[in-house]
């Protein structure tokens, strides 16, 4: 799949995916925050789309959640 075929998600949709994957992995916001080196407040802000997601944080989140970066930031193929 090329980058032109990937449809980006909104900040709100990405936040929802972060929360959904965190819950699927049985993690609290605090646990996820510790794994990626940020505060629980920052994780909460990302999940609620109150804070923009930096690329480095997105990579750390994907690794901690055991998913690809593409899974977090692009729409599922039809």
N, CA, C and O atoms as a GROMACS GRO file, in nm:
protein
  312
    1UNK      N    1   0.085  -0.117   0.000
    1UNK     CA    2   0.000   0.000   0.000
    1UNK      C    3   0.090   0.124   0.000
    1UNK      O    4   0.180   0.135   0.083
    2UNK      N    5   0.064   0.215  -0.092
    2UNK     CA    6   0.145   0.335  -0.100
    2UNK      C    7   0.087   0.443  -0.010
    2UNK      O    8  -0.028   0.435   0.034
    3UNK      N    9   0.168   0.544   0.017
    3UNK     CA   10   0.121   0.652   0.104
    3UNK      C   11   0.002   0.724   0.044
    3UNK      O   12  -0.082   0.776   0.118
    4UNK      N   13  -0.009   0.728  -0.088
    4UNK     CA   14  -0.123   0.794  -0.150
    4UNK      C   15  -0.252   0.715  -0.128
    4UNK      O   16  -0.361   0.771  -0.137
    5UNK      N   17  -0.240   0.586  -0.101
    5UNK     CA   18  -0.357   0.502  -0.076
    5UNK      C   19  -0.403   0.507   0.069
    5UNK      O   20  -0.513   0.463   0.101
    6UNK      N   21  -0.319   0.559   0.156
    6UNK     CA   22  -0.353   0.564   0.298
    6UNK      C   23  -0.436   0.689   0.326
    6UNK      O   24  -0.397   0.800   0.290
    7UNK      N   25  -0.547   0.670   0.390
    7UNK     CA   26  -0.630   0.783   0.427
    7UNK      C   27  -0.608   0.812   0.574
    7UNK      O   28  -0.631   0.727   0.660
    8UNK      N   29  -0.563   0.934   0.602
    8UNK     CA   30  -0.531   0.971   0.739
    8UNK      C   31  -0.657   0.986   0.824
    8UNK      O   32  -0.765   1.019   0.774
    9UNK      N   33  -0.642   0.962   0.951
    9UNK     CA   34  -0.749   0.977   1.047
    9UNK      C   35  -0.742   1.115   1.112
    9UNK      O   36  -0.638   1.179   1.111
   10UNK      N   37  -0.853   1.158   1.168
   10UNK     CA   38  -0.853   1.282   1.244
   10UNK      C   39  -0.788   1.257   1.380
   10UNK      O   40  -0.770   1.142   1.420
   11UNK      N   41  -0.754   1.364   1.448
   11UNK     CA   42  -0.695   1.354   1.582
   11UNK      C   43  -0.788   1.279   1.676
   11UNK      O   44  -0.742   1.199   1.758
   12UNK      N   45  -0.918   1.304   1.667
   12UNK     CA   46  -1.016   1.237   1.752
   12UNK      C   47  -1.017   1.087   1.724
   12UNK      O   48  -1.022   1.007   1.817
   13UNK      N   49  -1.012   1.049   1.596
   13UNK     CA   50  -1.012   0.907   1.560
   13UNK      C   51  -0.885   0.838   1.608
   13UNK      O   52  -0.890   0.724   1.654
   14UNK      N   53  -0.772   0.905   1.598
   14UNK     CA   54  -0.646   0.848   1.646
   14UNK      C   55  -0.652   0.829   1.796
   14UNK      O   56  -0.611   0.725   1.848
   15UNK      N   57  -0.703   0.928   1.868
   15UNK     CA   58  -0.719   0.916   2.013
   15UNK      C   59  -0.806   0.798   2.051
   15UNK      O   60  -0.775   0.726   2.146
   16UNK      N   61  -0.913   0.778   1.978
   16UNK     CA   62  -1.001   0.664   2.004
   16UNK      C   63  -0.929   0.532   1.980
   16UNK      O   64  -0.948   0.436   2.055
   17UNK      N   65  -0.847   0.527   1.877
   17UNK     CA   66  -0.770   0.405   1.850
   17UNK      C   67  -0.669   0.378   1.960
   17UNK      O   68  -0.651   0.264   2.002
   18UNK      N   69  -0.603   0.482   2.007
   18UNK     CA   70  -0.507   0.464   2.116
   18UNK      C   71  -0.578   0.404   2.236
   18UNK      O   72  -0.531   0.307   2.295
   19UNK      N   73  -0.692   0.462   2.274
   19UNK     CA   74  -0.768   0.412   2.388
   19UNK      C   75  -0.814   0.267   2.366
   19UNK      O   76  -0.801   0.183   2.455
   20UNK      N   77  -0.867   0.240   2.246
   20UNK     CA   78  -0.916   0.105   2.216
   20UNK      C   79  -0.804   0.002   2.226
   20UNK      O   80  -0.823  -0.104   2.286
   21UNK      N   81  -0.687   0.031   2.168
   21UNK     CA   82  -0.575  -0.063   2.174
   21UNK      C   83  -0.520  -0.077   2.316
   21UNK      O   84  -0.482  -0.186   2.358
   22UNK      N   85  -0.517   0.034   2.389
   22UNK     CA   86  -0.471   0.028   2.529
   22UNK      C   87  -0.563  -0.063   2.609
   22UNK      O   88  -0.516  -0.147   2.686
   23UNK      N   89  -0.692  -0.046   2.592
   23UNK     CA   90  -0.788  -0.130   2.666
   23UNK      C   91  -0.780  -0.276   2.622
   23UNK      O   92  -0.790  -0.365   2.706
   24UNK      N   93  -0.763  -0.302   2.494
   24UNK     CA   94  -0.747  -0.440   2.445
   24UNK      C   95  -0.626  -0.508   2.507
   24UNK      O   96  -0.626  -0.628   2.530
   25UNK      N   97  -0.523  -0.428   2.533
   25UNK     CA   98  -0.401  -0.483   2.594
   25UNK      C   99  -0.410  -0.488   2.746
   25UNK      O  100  -0.316  -0.531   2.813
   26UNK      N  101  -0.524  -0.445   2.801
   26UNK     CA  102  -0.543  -0.450   2.946
   26UNK      C  103  -0.458  -0.351   3.022
   26UNK      O  104  -0.424  -0.374   3.138
   27UNK      N  105  -0.422  -0.241   2.958
   27UNK     CA  106  -0.336  -0.141   3.021
   27UNK      C  107  -0.418  -0.024   3.073
   27UNK      O  108  -0.521   0.014   3.016
   28UNK      N  109  -0.371   0.033   3.182
   28UNK     CA  110  -0.425   0.160   3.229
   28UNK      C  111  -0.350   0.272   3.158
   28UNK      O  112  -0.247   0.249   3.095
   29UNK      N  113  -0.404   0.392   3.168
   29UNK     CA  114  -0.332   0.506   3.112
   29UNK      C  115  -0.196   0.523   3.180
   29UNK      O  116  -0.097   0.559   3.115
   30UNK      N  117  -0.192   0.497   3.308
   30UNK     CA  118  -0.067   0.510   3.383
   30UNK      C  119   0.037   0.410   3.334
   30UNK      O  120   0.153   0.445   3.316
   31UNK      N  121  -0.005   0.286   3.312
   31UNK     CA  122   0.087   0.182   3.263
   31UNK      C  123   0.142   0.219   3.125
   31UNK      O  124   0.262   0.209   3.101
   32UNK      N  125   0.054   0.262   3.037
   32UNK     CA  126   0.097   0.302   2.903
   32UNK      C  127   0.191   0.422   2.911
   32UNK      O  128   0.293   0.426   2.842
   33UNK      N  129   0.158   0.517   2.994
   33UNK     CA  130   0.243   0.635   3.011
   33UNK      C  131   0.383   0.596   3.056
   33UNK      O  132   0.482   0.648   3.005
   34UNK      N  133   0.391   0.505   3.151
   34UNK     CA  134   0.522   0.460   3.199
   34UNK      C  135   0.601   0.391   3.089
   34UNK      O  136   0.722   0.408   3.080
   35UNK      N  137   0.533   0.314   3.005
   35UNK     CA  138   0.601   0.242   2.896
   35UNK      C  139   0.659   0.337   2.792
   35UNK      O  140   0.762   0.307   2.730
   36UNK      N  141   0.595   0.451   2.772
   36UNK     CA  142   0.643   0.543   2.667
   36UNK      C  143   0.710   0.668   2.723
   36UNK      O  144   0.753   0.755   2.647
   37UNK      N  145   0.720   0.677   2.855
   37UNK     CA  146   0.796   0.785   2.917
   37UNK      C  147   0.726   0.920   2.919
   37UNK      O  148   0.791   1.024   2.908
   38UNK      N  149   0.593   0.918   2.933
   38UNK     CA  150   0.517   1.042   2.948
   38UNK      C  151   0.428   1.031   3.070
   38UNK      O  152   0.424   0.926   3.135
   39UNK      N  153   0.357   1.137   3.102
   39UNK     CA  154   0.267   1.133   3.217
   39UNK      C  155   0.132   1.073   3.178
   39UNK      O  156   0.096   1.067   3.060
   40UNK      N  157   0.059   1.030   3.279
   40UNK     CA  158  -0.076   0.978   3.257
   40UNK      C  159  -0.165   1.088   3.198
   40UNK      O  160  -0.252   1.060   3.116
   41UNK      N  161  -0.143   1.210   3.239
   41UNK     CA  162  -0.221   1.323   3.188
   41UNK      C  163  -0.198   1.339   3.037
   41UNK      O  164  -0.292   1.370   2.963
   42UNK      N  165  -0.075   1.318   2.992
   42UNK     CA  166  -0.046   1.327   2.850
   42UNK      C  167  -0.118   1.217   2.771
   42UNK      O  168  -0.171   1.243   2.663
   43UNK      N  169  -0.120   1.096   2.824
   43UNK     CA  170  -0.192   0.987   2.757
   43UNK      C  171  -0.340   1.022   2.750
   43UNK      O  172  -0.403   1.006   2.645
   44UNK      N  173  -0.396   1.068   2.859
   44UNK     CA  174  -0.536   1.107   2.862
   44UNK      C  175  -0.564   1.216   2.759
   44UNK      O  176  -0.665   1.211   2.688
   45UNK      N  177  -0.476   1.314   2.750
   45UNK     CA  178  -0.494   1.424   2.655
   45UNK      C  179  -0.488   1.375   2.511
   45UNK      O  180  -0.562   1.423   2.426
   46UNK      N  181  -0.400   1.279   2.483
   46UNK     CA  182  -0.392   1.221   2.349
   46UNK      C  183  -0.520   1.145   2.316
   46UNK      O  184  -0.573   1.158   2.206
   47UNK      N  185  -0.568   1.066   2.410
   47UNK     CA  186  -0.688   0.987   2.386
   47UNK      C  187  -0.811   1.075   2.364
   47UNK      O  188  -0.902   1.038   2.290
   48UNK      N  189  -0.815   1.190   2.427
   48UNK     CA  190  -0.929   1.281   2.414
   48UNK      C  191  -0.906   1.389   2.307
   48UNK      O  192  -0.987   1.480   2.292
   49UNK      N  193  -0.796   1.378   2.236
   49UNK     CA  194  -0.761   1.471   2.126
   49UNK      C  195  -0.742   1.614   2.174
   49UNK      O  196  -0.768   1.709   2.100
   50UNK      N  197  -0.697   1.630   2.297
   50UNK     CA  198  -0.665   1.762   2.350
   50UNK      C  199  -0.521   1.801   2.320
   50UNK      O  200  -0.481   1.915   2.342
   51UNK      N  201  -0.445   1.706   2.270
   51UNK     CA  202  -0.303   1.730   2.242
   51UNK      C  203  -0.270   1.666   2.108
   51UNK      O  204  -0.318   1.557   2.077
   52UNK      N  205  -0.188   1.735   2.028
   52UNK     CA  206  -0.145   1.678   1.900
   52UNK      C  207  -0.046   1.566   1.925
   52UNK      O  208   0.032   1.570   2.020
   53UNK      N  209  -0.050   1.469   1.839
   53UNK     CA  210   0.038   1.352   1.850
   53UNK      C  211   0.165   1.376   1.771
   53UNK      O  212   0.159   1.396   1.649
   54UNK      N  213   0.279   1.373   1.838
   54UNK     CA  214   0.408   1.386   1.770
   54UNK      C  215   0.446   1.251   1.710
   54UNK      O  216   0.406   1.146   1.760
   55UNK      N  217   0.524   1.255   1.605
   55UNK     CA  218   0.565   1.133   1.538
   55UNK      C  219   0.640   1.041   1.634
   55UNK      O  220   0.615   0.920   1.636
   56UNK      N  221   0.731   1.096   1.712
   56UNK     CA  222   0.808   1.012   1.804
   56UNK      C  223   0.717   0.947   1.908
   56UNK      O  224   0.737   0.831   1.944
   57UNK      N  225   0.618   1.021   1.957
   57UNK     CA  226   0.524   0.964   2.053
   57UNK      C  227   0.439   0.857   1.986
   57UNK      O  228   0.411   0.754   2.047
   58UNK      N  229   0.397   0.881   1.863
   58UNK     CA  230   0.318   0.782   1.789
   58UNK      C  231   0.395   0.652   1.772
   58UNK      O  232   0.340   0.543   1.788
   59UNK      N  233   0.524   0.664   1.740
   59UNK     CA  234   0.607   0.544   1.726
   59UNK      C  235   0.619   0.470   1.859
   59UNK      O  236   0.610   0.348   1.862
   60UNK      N  237   0.639   0.544   1.967
   60UNK     CA  238   0.649   0.482   2.100
   60UNK      C  239   0.517   0.414   2.137
   60UNK      O  240   0.517   0.304   2.191
   61UNK      N  241   0.405   0.480   2.109
   61UNK     CA  242   0.273   0.422   2.139
   61UNK      C  243   0.252   0.293   2.061
   61UNK      O  244   0.210   0.192   2.118
   62UNK      N  245   0.281   0.297   1.933
   62UNK     CA  246   0.263   0.177   1.850
   62UNK      C  247   0.345   0.061   1.904
   62UNK      O  248   0.295  -0.052   1.914
   63UNK      N  249   0.469   0.088   1.940
   63UNK     CA  250   0.554  -0.018   1.994
   63UNK      C  251   0.500  -0.071   2.127
   63UNK      O  252   0.494  -0.192   2.147
   64UNK      N  253   0.461   0.018   2.216
   64UNK     CA  254   0.409  -0.022   2.347
   64UNK      C  255   0.279  -0.100   2.335
   64UNK      O  256   0.251  -0.190   2.415
   65UNK      N  257   0.198  -0.066   2.234
   65UNK     CA  258   0.069  -0.133   2.216
   65UNK      C  259   0.080  -0.257   2.127
   65UNK      O  260  -0.016  -0.333   2.114
   66UNK      N  261   0.196  -0.277   2.067
   66UNK     CA  262   0.216  -0.395   1.984
   66UNK      C  263   0.142  -0.389   1.851
   66UNK      O  264   0.097  -0.492   1.800
   67UNK      N  265   0.130  -0.267   1.795
   67UNK     CA  266   0.064  -0.249   1.666
   67UNK      C  267   0.156  -0.166   1.577
   67UNK      O  268   0.252  -0.106   1.624
   68UNK      N  269   0.125  -0.164   1.449
   68UNK     CA  270   0.205  -0.081   1.358
   68UNK      C  271   0.160   0.064   1.369
   68UNK      O  272   0.048   0.094   1.410
   69UNK      N  273   0.249   0.153   1.331
   69UNK     CA  274   0.214   0.294   1.326
   69UNK      C  275   0.098   0.314   1.230
   69UNK      O  276   0.008   0.394   1.257
   70UNK      N  277   0.100   0.244   1.121
   70UNK     CA  278  -0.008   0.252   1.022
   70UNK      C  279  -0.143   0.218   1.085
   70UNK      O  280  -0.244   0.282   1.054
   71UNK      N  281  -0.146   0.120   1.173
   71UNK     CA  282  -0.270   0.081   1.241
   71UNK      C  283  -0.326   0.197   1.322
   71UNK      O  284  -0.447   0.216   1.327
   72UNK      N  285  -0.238   0.274   1.385
   72UNK     CA  286  -0.284   0.385   1.469
   72UNK      C  287  -0.331   0.506   1.390
   72UNK      O  288  -0.423   0.575   1.433
   73UNK      N  289  -0.271   0.534   1.276
   73UNK     CA  290  -0.295   0.663   1.211
   73UNK      C  291  -0.362   0.659   1.075
   73UNK      O  292  -0.380   0.764   1.014
   74UNK      N  293  -0.397   0.542   1.024
   74UNK     CA  294  -0.465   0.537   0.894
   74UNK      C  295  -0.595   0.459   0.906
   74UNK      O  296  -0.612   0.375   0.994
   75UNK      N  297  -0.686   0.489   0.815
   75UNK     CA  298  -0.814   0.420   0.813
   75UNK      C  299  -0.795   0.277   0.764
   75UNK      O  300  -0.705   0.248   0.686
   76UNK      N  301  -0.881   0.190   0.813
   76UNK     CA  302  -0.876   0.052   0.769
   76UNK      C  303  -0.912   0.045   0.621
   76UNK      O  304  -1.000   0.118   0.575
   77UNK      N  305  -0.844  -0.042   0.545
   77UNK     CA  306  -0.880  -0.056   0.404
   77UNK      C  307  -1.021  -0.113   0.393
   77UNK      O  308  -1.066  -0.192   0.476
   78UNK      N  309  -1.088  -0.071   0.290
   78UNK     CA  310  -1.227  -0.116   0.268
   78UNK      C  311  -1.232  -0.261   0.229
   78UNK      O  312  -1.341  -0.315   0.206
   0.00000   0.00000   0.00000
